[in-house]
């Protein structure tokens, strides 16, 4: 684990694989941290890619700051991590909120994005009802902590049948949710409630794009992934069977195969992304 001081916060991150490999920046969702991507990081590093998995501010081992934290704040932080590492461009991927942060990277730091991975995420701005819900949830987490919330949503984060069929995966996901600092989670919820609409950004995207979705995702179902695909006609859409909102955790072999195939066939291996 390494750290970088960016924009008034200290971010912890892992940087594995050959430093000359094509950089891949993977962004976790809410309310997780960088180890969510452990199966992907190991597979990518073994294949010769340089994999950077940061803890977003307020999550994992990174510092907690007063909220709200907007998606543009997260994106600026990640651009700062790339600067810290001397990386000019990277493949940028994220799941759920992390996917929206990846879209924000494309919107506000497009020159840093060599390709996009969007897993189980959606592009429209939050609805009025969604804003109210996220702010109420932020209040609740600050008052009650993460335990009850984690127990309530585990069968939505994973496909309900996987909670019992994959007890080790369920335990890992629950452990991450319960360990998240409520202050960081609340700050992100309030900021995410104000997120912009990313549909125009995606429609203008020309870099390679991989869209992945769990076949049984109840938060961002297949219809949301198909809407992303319609916005980016050249994108590749891959549906992971027997998975819910976190297919990278539920079906890592299938997820990794799709990601590695995308990187091999659609992203130039000749560009290292190193500055200078």
Secondary structure, 3 states (H helix, E strand, C coil): CEEEEECCEEEEEEEECCCCCCEEEEECCCCCCHHHHHHHHHHHHHCCCEEEEECCCCCCCCCCCCCCCCHHHHHHHHHHHHHHHCECCEEEEEECHHHHHHHHHHHHCHHHEEEEEEECCCCCCCCHHHHHHHHHHHHHHHHHCCHHHHHHHHHHHCCHHHHHHCHHHHHHHHHHHHHCCHHHHHHHHHHHCCCCCCHHHHHCCCCEEEEEEECCCCCCCHHHHHHHHHHCCCCEEEEECCCCCCHHHHCHHHHHHHHHHHHHHHCCCCCCCECC
